[in-house]
Amino acid sequence: MRTQVAIVGAGPSGLLLGQLLLKEGISNVVLERQTAEHVLSRIRAGIIETGTAELLDAAGVGERMRRESLLHDGIEIAFAGARHRVNFRDLIGRGVVVYGQTELTRDLMVGREAAGGTTVYQAQDARLHGMDGSHPRVTYRQDGIERSIDCDFIAGCDGFHGVSRSSFPQSALTCYERIYPFGWLGIMVHQPPVSDELIYVNSERGFALCSMRSRRLSRLYLQCSVDDRVEDWPDERFYDELARRLDPAAAARLQTGKSIEKSIAPLRSFVAEPMCYGRLFLVGDAAHIVPPTGAKGLNLAASDVYYIWQALVGHYRGGSDTGLKEYSRRALARVWKAERFSWSMTSLLHQFPERNGFDRRIQEADLEYLLSSRAALTSLAENYVGLPL
């Protein structure tokens, strides 16, 4: 098989890149190790920045999102038993879109099929070859048969554990990482949200987050130990602990029900530099991970897509490789700003087991300053809603 761009990974970043390239007449093939059903079963982000929403519109798949999503003009931060609203619209004139990543992925799949794009699911044992030359190639096995794709470029959109980053020579890559001493226990439940907007909770018992995917579907989180197991947290225990961390008014509005999904996610910050090697370009989680506190994971992947999409259009339509040469630098400049914001939100809102009384009082002072300073709130709003691409 021959194509211009081989895209490894059929998550949102791979599908979005493929769709944008198809719109420009640039041929591409998407390879995915799992089935389409497995890809759609992943429960992930729900906060979409303005720039990400505009990219989905540019790809021709934003109609359902615009029709069914929730528009949020702010968030609430709960601290010392009281809630404080951060009004994004008042501070910076913009808000965010709430739309589940599963639905976004479904829209991209439907759009790709309608556009006649080729997606190969259950592509096992993918291997990348010749990235440092002019004729890279991807080999894989499907139905017991070895197959290959010859291409001009490879986009590695296959996540943290994928083959793309591991295909870099070890000497060509520098990795930066911070592992956090806790995780997020999350559940999905068919109940109305606790509030019209997300509630981020700093509690002496640990962080909590009341989020949603729709007006009838809530996504709720608790800070938990990295040693906890899902089996340790029956629904009754989860709701009881969540109520203890919420302010009285929010706790009174909490509606319980049987969870339809429950999982524990460890938290880490991770960046790999550079994000390209020869004709292989890393996109999204293949190159960087952020703790979910800042709602940046999906949106960072989308900004990577924007930069590599523009670079490839410049190569094929404009005859310039400047965008390709600048891809890693441009992407990383935004990545590190998002890493800083996600780290700062995580530090501000969670209880760290190694912190002493002094550290706790500093955290309280940080919260009090944030909630009393328009300048500080404006900075939070700018970063949360999304920095310019």
N, C-alpha and C positions, 0 to 999 in steps of 0.2 A: 504494500500500500504506500502511496506517496501523497504527502500533504505539505502545506507550507509551515503550519505550526502544530506540533503535537502537544496536547495538554494532558498532563498526568493528574487525575483526580477530578471527580464529578460532583464535588461539593459546590457551594454557592460561588466561590471565586473562579473555579474552573469553568463552570457553566456560564457565568456572567462574561468572562473573557471570551469564551467561544462565541457567544451570541453577539457581542460587540464586533468581533472580527468578521463574523458572517455578514453583518450589516455593511461592512466595508469591502465585501467581496474577497476576503482573505480566507482561504480554505484552512480548516482545522479538524482534527480528530481528537475526541476526548476519551481517555482510557480510565476505567474505574475498576478497582479490585473487587468491590462488593456488588450486590444486586441493586437495582433502582429502589426496590422496596426497603432495603437496609439503609440506603442513603436517606430516604424520607423518614425513617424511624428515629433519626438522631434528633434529640431535643436540645436546642441551642438558643442563640440570642433572640431578642425581640425588639431591641432599640435600634432604629435606623436613622443615621444622620441625614441632613439635607442633601449633602453631596452624594451619598449612596443612593438615596431615592431618585435623584436626578440621573444617575448612571443607569438605574433600572428602567427609567423612562426612555433613555437613549437606546437601550437594548430592545425596546419595544415590548417589555414585559411588566410595565408598571401599572397597567389599568386596574387590575383587581386590588392591588395594594392601595391605590388611591381611593378606591371605592369602599374597601372593608377595613382599612386600618384605623387606628385611633391617633389623633393628633394631640400631643402633649406640649403644653407651654411652660412646664416646670416640673420640679420634683419636690418632695418633702423630706426634710432631715429631722429625725427625732433624736433628742438629746436631753438627758436629765428629766425624762417623763413628759416633755412637751415637744410639739411638732412645729417646724418652721418651714414656710414655703419659700423656695427659690424660684422666682418668676422669670423664666428665660425670656419671654416675650417683652417684658418691661425692661430687662437688662440689656438685651442685644437684638431684640426684634425678630427672633427666630425660635422655633421649637424642634421637636423630634417626632418621628413616626414610630408607632408601636405596631409591629407586624411580625408574626412568628417566622423564624428562619425556615421552618418546615414548609410553610406556605410559600415563602419566597423561592425556595428550591423547587417546589412543585411548579410554580409559574415559569421558572427558567427551563425546566424539563419540557413543559408543554410548548414553550416558545421555540426551543431548539428542534423539537420534532416537527413543528409547523414550518420551520425554516429549512428543513431537510438536512440538518446537521447530523453528523455521524458520531454516535456515542457507543463505545464498546464496554459493556458491563462484564463482570466476572473475568477481567483480564488479569490472570495470575502471573506471579514471578516477573514483574516488569523490570527491565534492565535498561539503563541509559548508556549509549555508546557515542564516542567521537564528539563530545561536547566542545572540546578544544580545537576542533577542526572546522571545516566548512560544510561537512555533510553529516550531521548528527543522526542518530537512529535510535529507535526504541524497540526492544524486543519484548514479547510477552507470550504467554501460553493460554489458549482458550480451547475448551473441549478436547484437551489432550494434544492439541496441535500447536507447534511453535510458529509464531507469526512475527512480522516486523513492520515498522512504519519508518520510512525515510522522510526526512523533513529538513526545513531550514533552521528552525528554532524549537526549543523545548521549554514549555512553561510548567514548572513544578508546583502544582496546586494540591498536593497530596497530603498535607497536614504534617504535624510534628513527627509522626512515626513513619512517614512515607519514605520512598526510595530516593527522592530527588536530592535532599540535602546530604544524605549519606553517599551520594555519587560524587560529591566534591572530593578532590584530594585533601587529605587531612591537613596538609601544610597550607592549603589555600583558604582555610576557614578559621575564624576566631569566634568563639561563642561566649556569651555573657548570660549568667543565670542567677536568679534568686529564688529559693524554695521557701514558701511560707509555712509556718508551723501549725497550720490548720487547713480545713477544707470547707466547702459549702455543701450542706445537705439540702437538696431541692426536691420539691414535689409539685406535681401538676394536679389540679382538682377542678371539676366542673362546678364552680361557685363564683358568684360575682366578686370582683376585686374589693379589697378592704377600703380602698380610696380611689378617687378618680385618677390620681397620679401615683407614681412609684413612691414608696416610703422607705428611705434608708435609715436604719436604726443603729445608733450607738448605745449599747446597754452594758451595764456592769456584768451581765451574764453572757455577753457576746453579741456580735453583729447579727442583724436580721434584715431581710428585704421582702417587702410585699410588692410584687410585680403582677403583670397580667399579660395574656396574649389576645384577649378580646373582652367584651363586656360580660361574658359568661364563663371565662376560663382564667383561673388564677394560677400564677407561678410564684411559689413561696420558698424562701431560703432561710437557713440557720447556719451560723458559724458552728463548726463541730470539730472534734479532734481528728487528726489524720489517722488515728488508729480505729475510729468508729467504723462500723459496718452498717449497711442499710438495714440488716436484720435487727440491729440494736434499736431501731427507731420505728416502732409501730405508729400508725397514724395518730393514735390518741396521745402518745408521748410527744410527737412533733407539735401538735396543736397546743398542747398544754405549755410546752416550752416557748412557743412563739407568742402566746398570749402574755406570758410573763415578761417578755422583752418589749412588747408594745406598750404605748401609752394607753390609759384606760379607755379613751374614746375609740381608738383603733381596735383594741381588744374586744370591745363590745360589738363592733361591726364584723368581726371575723366569723365567717360561716364555714363550718367544717363539712367534710364529706370524704368518701373513700378516694384515696389518691389513685390516679390513673397512670402515674409515672413517678418513680422515686429513685434518686441516685446521689452519690457523693462524688464531688469533683475536687481534687487537690488544687491548690493555687500556686502558680509559679509565674515569674517574669523571665523571659528568654529572648535573646536576640542573636542571630547569626550574621556575621559580616564577612565578606560582602554578600549581596543577594544575587550575584551572578557569577558564573564561571564559564568563559567561552560563550557558547550559544545556549546555555542553560540558565534560566531565570527563575528564582524562587518567588513564590507569591503566597501571601497569607501565613497560615500557621506553619508552613514548611520553613519559614524564616524567623517567625517571632510569635511569642505567646504573651498575653497580658492577663493578669487576674481580672475576673469579670466585673469588679466593682465599678469600673469606669465605663462599661458598655462599649468597649473599643474593639473587641476581637473581630467581629464581622466587618465593621467599618474600616478597620485597618486593612483587611484583605481587599476590600473594595477600592481603597485608595491605591494599593499596589496594582490592582487590575487597571485602574485609570492610567497610571504611569506606563505600564508595559503596553497597553492598548495604543496609547498615543505614540509610543516609541515604534511599535510595529507598523502603524499607519505611516509614520514618517519614513520608515525604511522602504515599504512597498509602494507608497503613493508619492512620496516626496523625494525619494532617492537620497535620504540623509540618515546616517547612523548616529547622529548626535544623541537622540533620545535613548537609544540602546546603551550607549556609552555612559549616559548620565543616570540610567535607571536606578542603580543601586544607591547612588548618592542621594537622589531625590526621594526615593522611598524611605531610606533610613532616616533622613531628616525629620520626616513626619512620624516614623515609628518611634523614635526616641522621645519625642514630645508626648506621644500617647502612652509610652511606657512610664514616663515621669508622672503623668496625670493619674494613671491607674495605680501606680505605687503610692502616690500621695493620698488618694481616696481610700485605699486599703489601709494605710497607716492611720488615717484619721478616724476610721469607723470600727476597726476590729480591736479585740483584746488580744494582746500578744503575751504568751505565758512567761516570757523572760523579762517583761517590763516590771519595774519597781514603782513605788509610790510617786517618785519624782516624774517618771515617764508618763504616768497616768495624769498627773496634774498638767503637764505640758500638753497632752492631748486635749484636755478640757479647755485649756487656754486657746489652743488652735481653733477648736469648735466655736468658742465664744467670740473670738476675733472674726472668724469667717462669717458668722451669722449677724455681726454688728457692722460689717464693713461692706459698702456697696462696691468698692473696688475689688475686694476679695471675691464677692459673689459674682461680679462680672467676669472675673478670670475663670471661676468654676463654670459659669454658663458657657463661655466661649469654648472651653475644652470639652465639656460634656456634649454640647450640640454639634461640635465638630470644627476643627481648624480648617482653613482654606486648603484646597488641594494644590 
